[in-house]
Amino acid sequence: MPPHFHLGLHPEHGVVARATAAITPHLADWYLQREQFEPVPGRPDLYRLTHPDRDLRRRARQTVHDLRRHGFTVHADLSLDPAETAPLNSPVRANSAAERLARIARAAAARPLQHRANASRVASVPVPALGAHFSAARRAR
């Protein structure tokens, strides 16, 4: 399957993206603009990442990740491909499975505030006996 997008480094425009014929131009424009790309003036098929002075490579890797998560095939330069590069400045978690289970256990043990507030009201409301309801309905007939 041919890629839907190509992402790479351009000496003048920074990180650029180009859609292929595998995706409609309207849809490609919509996705790229949501990922903070803008059309390059004079080149309608080329988009550049806005604000090149703000963490350019991390934002480009995030774009590749987001497009792939949406089901698109993306061909990117090695330095921009999150599958080929290690994440920058990410702490390594030693035992993330145990931490996840601990978070789930804490969440299960804590009652949400809405249940605490309604608990006293629900307990104080009298509930009619089931037999009384049926006998009253029978008498009304």
C-alpha positions as CSV (number, residue, x, y, z in Angstrom):
1,M,0.0,0.0,0.0
2,P,1.5,3.4,-0.9
3,P,1.9,5.9,1.9
4,H,-0.7,8.6,2.4
5,F,1.8,11.2,3.6
6,H,5.5,11.9,3.3
7,L,7.3,13.9,6.0
8,G,10.8,15.2,5.9
9,L,13.2,18.0,6.6
10,H,13.6,20.9,4.2
11,P,16.5,23.3,4.3
12,E,14.3,26.4,3.9
13,H,11.0,25.4,5.4
14,G,11.9,23.1,8.3
15,V,9.6,20.1,8.6
16,V,7.4,19.6,5.6
17,A,4.6,17.3,4.7
18,R,3.2,16.2,1.4
19,A,0.1,14.1,0.7
20,T,0.1,11.5,-1.9
21,A,-2.6,10.4,-4.4
22,A,-3.7,7.7,-1.8
23,I,-5.6,10.4,0.1
24,T,-7.9,13.1,-1.2
25,P,-6.4,16.6,-1.1
26,H,-9.3,18.0,1.0
27,L,-8.9,15.3,3.7
28,A,-5.1,15.7,3.7
29,D,-5.4,19.4,4.1
30,W,-7.9,19.0,7.0
31,Y,-5.6,16.5,8.9
32,L,-2.4,18.5,8.3
33,Q,-3.9,21.7,9.4
34,R,-5.1,20.0,12.6
35,E,-1.5,18.9,13.2
36,Q,-0.3,22.5,13.0
37,F,0.9,22.5,9.4
38,E,0.3,25.4,7.0
39,P,0.5,25.5,3.2
40,V,3.7,26.7,1.7
41,P,3.1,29.8,-0.4
42,G,3.6,29.1,-4.1
43,R,3.6,25.3,-3.5
44,P,0.0,24.1,-3.0
45,D,1.1,20.4,-2.5
46,L,3.6,21.2,0.3
47,Y,2.9,22.0,3.9
48,R,5.3,23.2,6.6
49,L,5.1,22.9,10.4
50,T,4.2,26.2,12.0
51,H,6.5,27.8,14.6
52,P,9.7,26.0,13.7
53,D,11.4,27.5,16.8
54,R,9.1,25.4,19.1
55,D,10.4,21.9,19.6
56,L,10.3,21.1,15.9
57,R,11.4,17.4,15.9
58,R,9.2,16.4,18.8
59,R,6.2,17.9,17.1
60,A,7.0,16.3,13.8
61,R,7.4,12.8,15.5
62,Q,4.0,13.5,17.3
63,T,2.4,14.2,13.9
64,V,3.7,11.0,12.4
65,H,2.4,9.1,15.5
66,D,-1.0,10.8,15.3
67,L,-1.5,10.2,11.6
68,R,-0.6,6.5,12.0
69,R,-2.9,6.2,14.9
70,H,-5.7,7.5,12.6
71,G,-4.9,4.6,10.2
72,F,-2.8,6.5,7.7
73,T,0.5,5.2,6.2
74,V,3.3,7.7,6.7
75,H,6.7,7.7,5.3
76,A,9.1,9.9,7.3
77,D,12.7,10.7,7.5
78,L,14.5,8.5,10.1
79,S,15.0,11.4,12.5
80,L,11.2,12.2,12.4
81,D,9.9,8.6,12.7
82,P,8.9,7.7,16.2
83,A,9.2,4.0,15.4
84,E,12.9,4.4,14.4
85,T,14.0,6.9,17.1
86,A,14.0,6.7,20.9
87,P,11.8,9.2,22.6
88,L,13.6,12.2,23.9
89,N,13.8,13.0,27.6
90,S,11.3,10.3,28.6
91,P,11.8,8.7,32.0
92,V,12.0,5.0,32.1
93,R,9.5,3.3,34.3
94,A,10.9,0.3,36.1
95,N,7.6,-1.5,36.9
96,S,4.8,0.1,35.0
97,A,2.5,-2.9,35.2
98,A,2.6,-2.9,39.0
99,E,2.1,0.9,39.1
100,R,-0.9,0.5,36.8
101,L,-2.5,-2.2,39.0
102,A,-1.9,0.1,42.1
103,R,-3.7,3.0,40.3
104,I,-6.6,0.7,39.4
105,A,-6.9,-0.6,43.0
106,R,-6.8,3.0,44.4
107,A,-9.5,4.0,42.0
108,A,-11.7,1.0,42.8
109,A,-11.3,1.6,46.6
110,A,-12.3,5.3,46.4
111,R,-16.0,6.0,46.1
112,P,-16.9,8.9,43.8
113,L,-18.2,12.1,45.5
114,Q,-21.6,11.8,43.8
115,H,-22.2,8.4,45.6
116,R,-21.2,9.9,48.9
117,A,-23.6,12.8,48.6
118,N,-26.5,10.7,47.5
119,A,-26.0,7.9,50.0
120,S,-27.8,9.6,52.9
121,R,-30.7,10.7,50.8
122,V,-31.2,7.3,49.2
123,A,-31.1,5.5,52.5
124,S,-33.7,7.8,54.2
125,V,-36.4,7.5,51.4
126,P,-39.0,4.9,52.5
127,V,-39.6,2.2,50.0
128,P,-43.2,0.8,49.9
129,A,-43.5,-2.9,50.3
130,L,-44.2,-4.8,47.1
131,G,-47.3,-6.5,48.5
132,A,-48.9,-3.2,49.6
133,H,-48.6,-1.8,46.1
134,F,-50.4,-4.7,44.5
135,S,-53.1,-4.8,47.1
136,A,-53.8,-1.1,46.7
137,A,-53.9,-1.4,43.0
138,R,-56.3,-4.4,43.3
139,R,-58.6,-2.4,45.6
140,A,-58.8,0.6,43.2
141,R,-60.3,-1.6,40.4
